[in-house]
Amino acid sequence: MKQRIVILPILLILIFQLVAQQKEKQNFKIVSYNVENFFDCVHDSLTNDTEFTPTGMRGWTFSKYKKKQANIARVITAIGGWDAPELVGLCEVESRKCLIDLTHYSGLKNLRYRFLHHESPDPRGIDVALLYQPHEFKPIHDEAIPIHFPNALHSRTRDILFASGIIPTGDTLHVFVCHFPSRLEGELESEEKRMFVASVLRHKLDSLFAATPRLKIVIMGDFNDYPTNKSMLEVMKAKSLNDSISDKNLYNLVYKLHTEGKGSNKHSGDWGALDQMIVSGGLLNQSGSFYTRQSDAHFFDADFLLENDKTYLGKQPFRTFVGMKYQEGFSDHLPVYADFWY
């Protein structure tokens, strides 16, 4: 009897400790995903979107649009598992209509996502957007940061989406969603444009840090450059986590993954991290109220997102189109996500 009396308080203490630990450590998941050409099938006379219309060269019908919508919803819910990701940055979304349909009429409809979005001057009409769970992220500010190339006045690209919101800890989280200019003109030929966009973003960050040094900042998206390229390493100054941690510096959570041959996109047989998750040093302090670690960043490579690479062997992203052939796939990019804790 005495043994039972002694054991019972010990068990109660262990249970209370376990409950306390669970309360102390809650998950907050942030996802970045280039969904590749998420066009509605309605022609916009202000953009060059005829390719993705029912009579266009892609034959982009309502049924294909709905399939694309369902695929995106499937990816987001699969990443979240039992719990929906709190924030999802999206690249290559054509319109507000796409976002309304995605959040209200797809597999995401019961998750009650809201979104932030601004129409950008991209010639094809593709934008960036941010989905958020309103009970976990309460926006207090959002804006589009425009890009005006000084040496190419008529060249247009996607704006940067900047949003600030209150998270469950009561802290303010600042989020940037980016889609830097592509490499279609050639890597070196287009590098100057990506470096300029990086400089615009860096200027905004410097102004924020000057006002409040210990900011919580997440920068995500498709940068069309790797963590080791000049735009990221020299202009943005997004460092490897091998460097010493400072609140006012930026750190690339996927730098190490990229150097290990992992990534979100496959080009000429090699995987690389075009899609990245970058944080301010203040988010790497594990004694802080809200933090993440290098080990918490991942590329989501579920089997259903991959297909056999017949040219270079191994696997590659399962795309919606291969050339002009429609194959009902997902995207030429894999999502990147990071777990944050509070």
C-alpha atoms as one frame of an Amber mdcrd trajectory, in Angstrom:
protein
   0.000   0.000   0.000   2.841   2.398   0.934   4.489   1.760  -2.432   1.275
   2.722  -4.220   0.997   5.919  -2.131   4.591   6.863  -3.078   4.248   5.976
  -6.773   1.004   7.925  -7.278   2.479  11.402  -6.527   5.466  10.635  -8.756
   3.161   9.689 -11.640   1.133  12.858 -11.098   4.288  14.981 -11.164   5.438
  13.331 -14.413   2.016  13.878 -15.998   1.974  17.552 -14.990   5.506  18.010
 -16.339   4.513  16.411 -19.638   1.419  18.629 -19.949   3.505  21.691 -19.102
   6.070  20.800 -21.766   3.328  20.376 -24.350   1.899  23.766 -23.424   5.324
  25.379 -23.638   6.161  23.989 -27.068   3.592  24.696 -29.743   4.205  24.391
 -33.466   3.851  27.199 -36.004   4.521  26.017 -39.552   5.478  28.325 -42.427
   5.442  27.092 -46.035   6.712  28.579 -49.295   5.521  27.070 -52.568   5.940
  28.063 -56.211   2.786  26.436 -57.588   3.804  26.968 -61.251   1.271  28.767
 -63.434  -1.827  28.815 -61.253  -3.952  30.664 -63.796  -7.696  31.009 -63.781
  -9.112  30.309 -67.241 -10.535  33.820 -67.775  -8.691  36.170 -70.131  -7.404
  39.395 -68.564  -6.984  42.065 -71.236  -4.296  43.800 -69.141  -1.922  40.810
 -69.068  -0.403  38.286 -71.429  -2.403  35.295 -70.159  -3.989  33.971 -73.364
  -1.782  30.878 -73.230  -3.737  29.719 -70.173  -7.277  30.140 -71.496  -9.614
  27.531 -73.040  -8.800  28.733 -76.572  -5.108  29.337 -75.871  -2.203  27.093
 -76.785  -2.416  25.244 -73.435  -6.134  24.579 -73.754  -6.489  25.681 -70.133
 -10.068  24.632 -69.416 -12.121  24.932 -66.238 -11.572  21.247 -65.445  -7.781
  21.680 -65.670  -8.003  24.767 -63.494  -9.997  22.845 -60.886  -7.474  20.000
 -60.978  -4.630  22.459 -60.404  -6.554  23.999 -57.531  -7.147  20.574 -55.958
  -3.467  19.669 -56.343  -2.319  22.803 -54.532  -4.770  22.155 -51.702  -3.536
  18.565 -51.444   0.072  19.706 -51.042  -0.723  22.263 -48.343  -2.841  19.850
 -46.307  -0.226  17.093 -46.661   2.516  19.365 -45.313   0.341  20.329 -42.363
  -0.662  16.800 -41.480  -3.097  17.036 -38.570  -2.706  20.813 -38.333  -2.902
  23.347 -41.155   0.256  25.413 -41.761  -0.174  28.818 -40.177   1.367  30.725
 -43.109   1.725  29.725 -46.761   3.600  31.942 -49.208   2.599  31.273 -52.834
   4.358  32.198 -56.077   2.876  32.215 -59.594  -0.747  32.902 -58.702  -2.585
  34.848 -61.394  -5.427  36.532 -59.577  -7.576  37.172 -56.565 -10.110  34.796
 -58.140  -7.572  31.959 -57.920  -7.078  32.654 -54.226 -10.792  32.894 -53.471
 -11.433  29.611 -55.258  -8.467  27.947 -53.541  -9.488  28.986 -50.033 -13.284
  28.606 -50.455 -13.883  25.806 -52.958 -10.986  23.364 -52.652  -9.817  20.929
 -50.009  -8.738  23.975 -47.978 -12.291  25.273 -47.543 -12.724  23.914 -44.002
  -9.365  25.295 -42.872 -10.662  28.882 -43.100  -7.571  30.436 -44.645  -7.586
  34.111 -45.479  -5.114  35.727 -47.817  -3.101  38.849 -48.586  -2.513  39.707
 -52.228  -1.753  42.680 -54.475  -1.960  42.741 -58.257   1.554  43.198 -59.598
   2.784  44.547 -62.964   4.247  41.231 -64.095   3.592  40.926 -67.874   1.978
  37.485 -67.506  -0.033  38.622 -64.506   1.460  36.180 -61.989   1.730  37.407
 -58.411   2.790  36.343 -54.945   0.327  35.875 -52.088   0.198  34.895 -48.437
  -2.362  32.519 -46.961  -2.782  32.807 -43.194  -4.732  31.278 -40.348  -6.504
  34.297 -38.781  -6.443  32.866 -35.252  -2.651  32.389 -35.472  -1.583  35.442
 -37.517  -3.488  38.714 -37.198  -2.336  41.137 -39.923  -1.657  44.704 -38.823
   0.027  45.869 -42.028   0.564  44.696 -45.585   1.946  46.352 -48.686   3.370
  45.638 -52.122   6.971  46.762 -52.555   7.312  47.746 -56.239  10.375  47.081
 -58.376  11.541  49.743 -60.845  14.675  48.695 -62.711  16.893  51.787 -63.248
  18.550  50.381 -66.393  15.417  48.810 -67.889  12.552  51.224 -67.285  10.050
  49.224 -69.321  10.909  45.880 -67.713   8.342  44.706 -65.174   8.390  41.993
 -62.551   6.549  40.812 -59.455   6.217  43.096 -56.446   7.485  41.890 -53.077
   4.676  41.245 -50.587   5.417  42.569 -47.112   3.087  41.760 -44.208   3.270
  42.168 -40.445   1.039  40.315 -38.025   0.574  39.376 -34.393   1.329  35.739
 -33.566   0.105  33.748 -30.502   3.010  34.901 -28.320   1.930  38.516 -28.774
   5.036  39.231 -30.851   4.946  40.878 -34.258   6.171  38.687 -37.103   7.300
  40.409 -40.301   6.943  38.322 -43.472   8.230  38.901 -46.992   7.060  36.785
 -49.942   9.308  37.084 -52.989   9.526  35.879 -56.568  12.725  37.230 -58.097
  13.153  37.600 -61.891  13.594  34.328 -63.763  16.641  32.921 -65.520  14.932
  32.510 -68.890  17.180  35.148 -70.454  20.184  33.203 -69.154  21.633  33.053
 -65.638  24.318  35.703 -66.147  22.195  37.869 -68.441  19.421  38.132 -65.825
  21.622  38.209 -62.703  21.691  42.006 -62.525  17.884  42.109 -62.197  17.860
  39.656 -59.297  20.626  41.582 -57.582  18.628  44.791 -57.944  15.485  43.216
 -56.436  17.651  41.875 -53.605  18.967  45.407 -53.019  15.418  46.809 -52.802
  14.533  44.161 -50.230  17.761  44.749 -48.302  17.045  48.486 -48.177  13.603
  47.798 -46.679  15.126  45.438 -44.123  17.780  47.974 -43.127  15.092  50.588
 -42.486  13.180  48.138 -40.283  16.271  47.110 -38.335  17.245  50.764 -37.835
  13.931  51.396 -36.093  13.815  48.135 -34.098  16.980  45.974 -33.976  15.406
  42.800 -32.530  12.806  42.075 -35.169  11.317  38.699 -36.004  11.555  38.442
 -39.796  10.842  35.606 -42.248  11.717  35.999 -45.933  10.542  33.275 -48.297
   9.803  32.560 -51.916  11.358  31.610 -55.233  14.549  33.639 -55.596  15.633
  32.104 -58.917  19.107  32.091 -57.393  20.764  29.678 -55.002  21.866  30.485
 -51.434  25.456  30.769 -52.694  24.698  33.288 -55.488  25.626  36.966 -55.202
  22.074  38.230 -54.856  21.545  36.137 -51.731  24.961  36.018 -50.137  26.405
  39.455 -50.974  23.408  41.727 -51.558  20.800  40.236 -49.226  23.555  39.108
 -46.832  21.670  35.930 -45.978  24.345  33.908 -44.220  24.961  30.292 -43.454
  24.188  29.205 -39.902  27.863  28.373 -39.513  28.397  32.087 -38.897  27.936
  33.628 -35.471  24.326  34.565 -34.739  23.349  38.227 -34.407  19.819  39.625
 -34.081  20.303  42.080 -36.957  21.724  39.548 -39.436  19.873  37.267 -41.832
  20.373  33.490 -41.948  19.377  31.076 -44.686  17.764  27.994 -43.175  18.278
  25.948 -46.382  21.899  26.922 -47.053  23.196  23.636 -45.649  20.552  21.578
 -47.491  21.580  23.198 -50.769  25.269  22.427 -50.238  24.264  18.809 -49.547
  22.678  18.548 -52.997  19.080  18.946 -51.875  16.598  21.471 -53.152  13.220
  22.474 -54.507  14.023  22.392 -58.219  15.996  20.095 -60.518  18.017  21.520
 -63.406  20.234  19.454 -65.709  20.160  16.570 -63.241  21.102  18.628 -60.167
  18.836  19.599 -57.306  19.149  23.138 -55.970  17.440  25.473 -53.524  15.839
  28.163 -55.657  13.091  28.311 -53.021  14.387  29.413 -49.663  13.442  30.327
 -46.098  15.491  33.116 -44.526  15.137  34.409 -40.961  16.514  37.177 -38.805
  18.947  36.149 -36.097  16.412  36.869 -33.382  14.371  33.873 -34.532  17.279
  31.503 -33.876  17.420  32.169 -30.141  15.957  28.993 -28.627  15.414  30.719
 -25.295  13.185  33.273 -27.006   9.387  33.274 -27.124   9.278  32.206 -30.797
  12.126  30.433 -32.580  13.274  27.951 -35.193  16.390  25.884 -35.878  18.316
  24.851 -38.959  17.081  21.277 -38.485  13.467  22.531 -38.665  13.714  23.490
 -42.364  12.804  20.912 -45.017  11.919  20.452 -48.664   8.631  18.588 -48.916
   9.346  15.681 -51.260   6.347  13.388 -50.855   6.195  10.610 -53.452   3.109
  12.037 -55.135   5.054  15.228 -55.956   7.747  13.318 -57.864   8.102  11.342
 -61.073  10.933   9.375 -62.665  13.605  11.458 -64.363  14.159   9.549 -67.611
  16.996  11.821 -68.759  19.160  12.202 -65.645  17.766   9.274 -63.594  16.431
   9.502 -60.087  13.352  11.629 -59.441  12.187  15.062 -60.527   9.189  17.294
 -59.707   5.914  16.082 -61.208   4.853  19.045 -63.357   1.457  20.071 -64.709
   2.897  20.213 -68.233   5.977  18.682 -69.833   6.500  20.903 -72.821   2.984
  21.195 -74.227   1.846  17.821 -72.904  -0.639  18.070 -70.037  -0.004  15.426
 -67.367  -2.087  16.611 -64.388   0.967  17.113 -62.170   1.725  19.653 -59.466
   4.653  21.991 -60.091   8.254  22.191 -61.259   9.120  23.225 -57.684   8.847
  21.405 -54.378   7.633  23.370 -51.344  10.004  24.426 -48.607   8.768  24.697
 -45.035  10.083  25.427 -41.566   8.718  24.624 -38.138   8.769  27.412 -35.574
   8.168  26.873 -31.854   6.658  28.843 -29.016
